[in-house]
Amino acid sequence: MRQRKMTAALAFLVAISCEPTNADVPPAGITIPGSGLFMTGPELNDHCGGSTGTEQTANTFAGGSCLGYITGVAEALLLYKVICYHDVTRGQLSDIVVKYMNEHPEEVRRYVGLVLVGRALKAVYPVTAKCEAGTK
């Protein structure tokens, strides 16, 4: 079981650290790899509706799905020490991811939601010695 978790964590780290190229964009009609298992980038973008976390209507399924998905991925990234943050709200995390998706529409079509969230949050909350020590 531990080996499986380590393999999954390594695959995830590799996925969020690769630099995209135009060759990575799937041709029209081709599905995103892993889309049967993971929320695709377009699905996450649809759930988030292009709105930032502080603009979303909390009582909608899509708004809650967006916030919940991003929060869950962020907590996993924090647990595996891929990112490091303190005193951040779920809405702020969502704001960062939605902004990233709005600024990188080509990546929304290219990656599953898990990778999009990882790339967006890793750019803003990298792991540093100062952050791991709990200081700002």
Number of C-alpha atoms within 10 A of each C-alpha: 6 7 8 9 10 12 12 12 16 11 11 16 17 12 17 19 12 9 9 14 10 9 7 13 16 14 10 6 6 8 13 19 13 11 14 9 8 15 18 24 25 19 17 24 22 14 19 25 14 17 19 21 25 14 11 20 12 14 8 11 10 17 21 17 15 26 22 14 20 29 18 13 17 24 14 15 21 15 11 13 14 19 23 23 20 11 6 8 12 15 17 15 21 27 22 19 27 25 15 19 24 16 11 13 13 16 23 22 20 23 26 22 26 22 24 26 27 24 22 20 24 19 12 14 17 14 16 12 10 10 15 14 8 10 9 9
